[in-house]
Amino acid sequence: MTDAAESGPAGGSLARLIHDVRTPLTTIQVAAEMLLDDPDLTESQETEAREILGALQRLKKLLDARLAAG
């Protein structure tokens, strides 16, 4: 965690909020990865699972950037 995110009550609140958002995102990521391991997955389902993973990666990058900005 960065100093900016930890400084003062607002920074700590931001860090907690981002942590609280990232936790369910990780659960969604694991579920999408498990779907991709399914040999019976249709092409459409695989595309959707990959889109979910891509969106999660973008969202996590945004959260990391926001946390770094303080």
OpenMM code with the backbone's topology and positions (N, CA, C; nanometers):
from openmm import Vec3, app, unit

residues = "MET THR ASP ALA ALA GLU SER GLY PRO ALA GLY GLY SER LEU ALA ARG LEU ILE HIS ASP VAL ARG THR PRO LEU THR THR ILE GLN VAL ALA ALA GLU MET LEU LEU ASP ASP PRO ASP LEU THR GLU SER GLN GLU THR GLU ALA ARG GLU ILE LEU GLY ALA LEU GLN ARG LEU LYS LYS LEU LEU ASP ALA ARG LEU ALA ALA GLY".split()
positions = [
    Vec3(0.0834, -0.1171, 0.0000),
    Vec3(0.0000, 0.0000, 0.0000),
    Vec3(0.0883, 0.1240, 0.0000),
    Vec3(0.0446, 0.2275, -0.0697),
    Vec3(0.1267, 0.3468, -0.0806),
    Vec3(0.1070, 0.4377, 0.0390),
    Vec3(0.2052, 0.5267, 0.0602),
    Vec3(0.1934, 0.6233, 0.1690),
    Vec3(0.0733, 0.7130, 0.1494),
    Vec3(0.0464, 0.7517, 0.0242),
    Vec3(-0.0666, 0.8401, -0.0035),
    Vec3(-0.1978, 0.7738, 0.0381),
    Vec3(-0.2098, 0.6451, 0.0153),
    Vec3(-0.3332, 0.5745, 0.0492),
    Vec3(-0.3473, 0.5578, 0.1996),
    Vec3(-0.2365, 0.5561, 0.2711),
    Vec3(-0.2419, 0.5328, 0.4148),
    Vec3(-0.2484, 0.6617, 0.4951),
    Vec3(-0.2209, 0.7751, 0.4332),
    Vec3(-0.2150, 0.8993, 0.5088),
    Vec3(-0.3550, 0.9497, 0.5411),
    Vec3(-0.3806, 0.9698, 0.6660),
    Vec3(-0.5069, 1.0266, 0.7110),
    Vec3(-0.6225, 0.9303, 0.7017),
    Vec3(-0.7336, 0.9681, 0.7645),
    Vec3(-0.8509, 0.8808, 0.7656),
    Vec3(-0.9095, 0.8575, 0.6271),
    Vec3(-0.9074, 0.9593, 0.5421),
    Vec3(-0.9651, 0.9436, 0.4082),
    Vec3(-0.8851, 0.8412, 0.3282),
    Vec3(-0.7528, 0.8464, 0.3384),
    Vec3(-0.6690, 0.7509, 0.2665),
    Vec3(-0.6925, 0.6096, 0.3137),
    Vec3(-0.7035, 0.5916, 0.4442),
    Vec3(-0.7310, 0.4587, 0.4985),
    Vec3(-0.8664, 0.4079, 0.4550),
    Vec3(-0.9629, 0.4970, 0.4495),
    Vec3(-1.0967, 0.4590, 0.4050),
    Vec3(-1.0942, 0.4162, 0.2593),
    Vec3(-1.0178, 0.4881, 0.1786),
    Vec3(-1.0069, 0.4530, 0.0373),
    Vec3(-0.9437, 0.3160, 0.0212),
    Vec3(-0.8382, 0.2907, 0.0948),
    Vec3(-0.7705, 0.1610, 0.0875),
    Vec3(-0.8656, 0.0489, 0.1292),
    Vec3(-0.9435, 0.0703, 0.2343),
    Vec3(-1.0395, -0.0316, 0.2786),
    Vec3(-1.1474, -0.0537, 0.1736),
    Vec3(-1.1957, 0.0553, 0.1155),
    Vec3(-1.2996, 0.0446, 0.0135),
    Vec3(-1.2492, -0.0345, -0.1066),
    Vec3(-1.1290, -0.0019, -0.1520),
    Vec3(-1.0727, -0.0732, -0.2665),
    Vec3(-1.0518, -0.2207, -0.2330),
    Vec3(-1.0054, -0.2487, -0.1124),
    Vec3(-0.9903, -0.3885, -0.0700),
    Vec3(-1.1264, -0.4588, -0.0710),
    Vec3(-1.2285, -0.3914, -0.0208),
    Vec3(-1.3617, -0.4506, -0.0154),
    Vec3(-1.4185, -0.4769, -0.1552),
    Vec3(-1.3780, -0.3976, -0.2520),
    Vec3(-1.4240, -0.4187, -0.3895),
    Vec3(-1.3429, -0.5305, -0.4554),
    Vec3(-1.2135, -0.5340, -0.4301),
    Vec3(-1.1267, -0.6334, -0.4942),
    Vec3(-1.1583, -0.7763, -0.4485),
    Vec3(-1.2016, -0.7930, -0.3258),
    Vec3(-1.2279, -0.9275, -0.2748),
    Vec3(-1.3339, -1.0009, -0.3575),
    Vec3(-1.4519, -0.9429, -0.3819),
    Vec3(-1.5479, -1.0150, -0.4659),
    Vec3(-1.5032, -1.0255, -0.6120),
    Vec3(-1.4231, -0.9292, -0.6578),
    Vec3(-1.3722, -0.9372, -0.7944),
    Vec3(-1.2847, -1.0606, -0.8116),
    Vec3(-1.2077, -1.0927, -0.7102),
    Vec3(-1.1226, -1.2112, -0.7161),
    Vec3(-1.2086, -1.3373, -0.7229),
    Vec3(-1.3178, -1.3395, -0.6509),
    Vec3(-1.4091, -1.4543, -0.6548),
    Vec3(-1.4674, -1.4709, -0.7947),
    Vec3(-1.5064, -1.3600, -0.8560),
    Vec3(-1.5612, -1.3645, -0.9918),
    Vec3(-1.4535, -1.4127, -1.0894),
    Vec3(-1.3302, -1.3674, -1.0691),
    Vec3(-1.2196, -1.4083, -1.1555),
    Vec3(-1.1985, -1.5600, -1.1480),
    Vec3(-1.1973, -1.6127, -1.0284),
    Vec3(-1.1774, -1.7570, -1.0110),
    Vec3(-1.2914, -1.8349, -1.0789),
    Vec3(-1.4142, -1.7863, -1.0645),
    Vec3(-1.5279, -1.8545, -1.1264),
    Vec3(-1.5157, -1.8530, -1.2790),
    Vec3(-1.4745, -1.7400, -1.3362),
    Vec3(-1.4586, -1.7312, -1.4817),
    Vec3(-1.3458, -1.8228, -1.5289),
    Vec3(-1.2375, -1.8292, -1.4524),
    Vec3(-1.1266, -1.9192, -1.4878),
    Vec3(-1.1702, -2.0652, -1.4812),
    Vec3(-1.2530, -2.0980, -1.3828),
    Vec3(-1.3038, -2.2348, -1.3727),
    Vec3(-1.3925, -2.2684, -1.4926),
    Vec3(-1.4721, -2.1712, -1.5356),
    Vec3(-1.5552, -2.1936, -1.6542),
    Vec3(-1.4691, -2.2276, -1.7751),
    Vec3(-1.3581, -2.1573, -1.7899),
    Vec3(-1.2707, -2.1807, -1.9052),
    Vec3(-1.2071, -2.3197, -1.9023),
    Vec3(-1.2015, -2.3802, -1.7859),
    Vec3(-1.1476, -2.5157, -1.7739),
    Vec3(-1.2490, -2.6231, -1.8129),
    Vec3(-1.3738, -2.5841, -1.8319),
    Vec3(-1.4797, -2.6793, -1.8653),
    Vec3(-1.4685, -2.7213, -2.0122),
    Vec3(-1.4459, -2.8500, -2.0379),
    Vec3(-1.4305, -2.8948, -2.1769),
    Vec3(-1.5610, -2.8868, -2.2567),
    Vec3(-1.6752, -2.8772, -2.1893),
    Vec3(-1.8043, -2.8717, -2.2581),
    Vec3(-1.8508, -2.7288, -2.2850),
    Vec3(-1.7657, -2.6322, -2.2579),
    Vec3(-1.8005, -2.4916, -2.2770),
    Vec3(-1.8192, -2.4622, -2.4257),
    Vec3(-1.9280, -2.3943, -2.4579),
    Vec3(-1.9491, -2.3563, -2.5984),
    Vec3(-1.8576, -2.2391, -2.6330),
    Vec3(-1.8424, -2.2135, -2.7605),
    Vec3(-1.7579, -2.1025, -2.8047),
    Vec3(-1.8121, -1.9695, -2.7514),
    Vec3(-1.9420, -1.9559, -2.7517),
    Vec3(-2.0053, -1.8345, -2.7006),
    Vec3(-1.9783, -1.8169, -2.5509),
    Vec3(-1.9898, -1.9247, -2.4773),
    Vec3(-1.9630, -1.9190, -2.3334),
    Vec3(-1.8170, -1.8860, -2.3054),
    Vec3(-1.7275, -1.9426, -2.3853),
    Vec3(-1.5854, -1.9136, -2.3683),
    Vec3(-1.5569, -1.7659, -2.3952),
    Vec3(-1.6201, -1.7133, -2.4992),
    Vec3(-1.6031, -1.5711, -2.5316),
    Vec3(-1.6496, -1.4843, -2.4153),
    Vec3(-1.7649, -1.5185, -2.3600),
    Vec3(-1.8186, -1.4409, -2.2471),
    Vec3(-1.7261, -1.4493, -2.1255),
    Vec3(-1.6747, -1.5670, -2.0965),
    Vec3(-1.5846, -1.5831, -1.9813),
    Vec3(-1.4570, -1.5016, -2.0016),
    Vec3(-1.4062, -1.5000, -2.1240),
    Vec3(-1.2861, -1.4204, -2.1529),
    Vec3(-1.3156, -1.2705, -2.1423),
    Vec3(-1.4345, -1.2295, -2.1815),
    Vec3(-1.4738, -1.0887, -2.1676),
    Vec3(-1.4823, -1.0496, -2.0201),
    Vec3(-1.5345, -1.1389, -1.9390),
    Vec3(-1.5409, -1.1142, -1.7945),
    Vec3(-1.4001, -1.0953, -1.7382),
    Vec3(-1.3088, -1.1839, -1.7760),
    Vec3(-1.1711, -1.1741, -1.7265),
    Vec3(-1.1050, -1.0444, -1.7725),
    Vec3(-1.1292, -1.0054, -1.8962),
    Vec3(-1.0720, -0.8804, -1.9462),
    Vec3(-1.1262, -0.7593, -1.8711),
    Vec3(-1.2566, -0.7590, -1.8471),
    Vec3(-1.3179, -0.6487, -1.7738),
    Vec3(-1.2654, -0.6427, -1.6303),
    Vec3(-1.2468, -0.7577, -1.5690),
    Vec3(-1.1927, -0.7619, -1.4330),
    Vec3(-1.0508, -0.7066, -1.4284),
    Vec3(-0.9691, -0.7408, -1.5261),
    Vec3(-0.8321, -0.6893, -1.5306),
    Vec3(-0.8322, -0.5374, -1.5440),
    Vec3(-0.9184, -0.4853, -1.6311),
    Vec3(-0.9254, -0.3391, -1.6472),
    Vec3(-0.9719, -0.2715, -1.5191),
    Vec3(-1.0706, -0.3292, -1.4542),
    Vec3(-1.1219, -0.2716, -1.3300),
    Vec3(-1.0164, -0.2751, -1.2198),
    Vec3(-0.9442, -0.3841, -1.2090),
    Vec3(-0.8386, -0.3929, -1.1075),
    Vec3(-0.7289, -0.2908, -1.1337),
    Vec3(-0.6957, -0.2672, -1.2610),
    Vec3(-0.5953, -0.1653, -1.2934),
    Vec3(-0.6447, -0.0271, -1.2530),
    Vec3(-0.7720, -0.0002, -1.2773),
    Vec3(-0.8293, 0.1293, -1.2364),
    Vec3(-0.8249, 0.1456, -1.0844),
    Vec3(-0.8580, 0.0404, -1.0127),
    Vec3(-0.8531, 0.0466, -0.8661),
    Vec3(-0.7103, 0.0686, -0.8167),
    Vec3(-0.6144, -0.0006, -0.8769),
    Vec3(-0.4745, 0.0176, -0.8385),
    Vec3(-0.4293, 0.1602, -0.8648),
    Vec3(-0.4691, 0.2144, -0.9795),
    Vec3(-0.4309, 0.3521, -1.0136),
    Vec3(-0.4931, 0.4516, -0.9158),
    Vec3(-0.6189, 0.4271, -0.8799),
    Vec3(-0.6860, 0.5166, -0.7850),
    Vec3(-0.6211, 0.5093, -0.6483),
    Vec3(-0.5832, 0.3907, -0.6074),
    Vec3(-0.5173, 0.3738, -0.4781),
    Vec3(-0.3817, 0.4438, -0.4787),
    Vec3(-0.3088, 0.4314, -0.5882),
    Vec3(-0.1773, 0.4958, -0.5984),
    Vec3(-0.1906, 0.6477, -0.5980),
    Vec3(-0.3008, 0.6980, -0.6563),
    Vec3(-0.3214, 0.8425, -0.6609),
    Vec3(-0.3627, 0.8999, -0.5258),
    Vec3(-0.4139, 0.8122, -0.4386),
    Vec3(-0.4522, 0.8569, -0.3049),
    Vec3(-0.5853, 0.9089, -0.3017),
] * unit.nanometer
topology = app.Topology()
chain = topology.addChain("A")
for resn in residues:
    res = topology.addResidue(resn, chain)
    for name in ("N", "CA", "C"):
        topology.addAtom(name, app.Element.getBySymbol(name[0]), res)
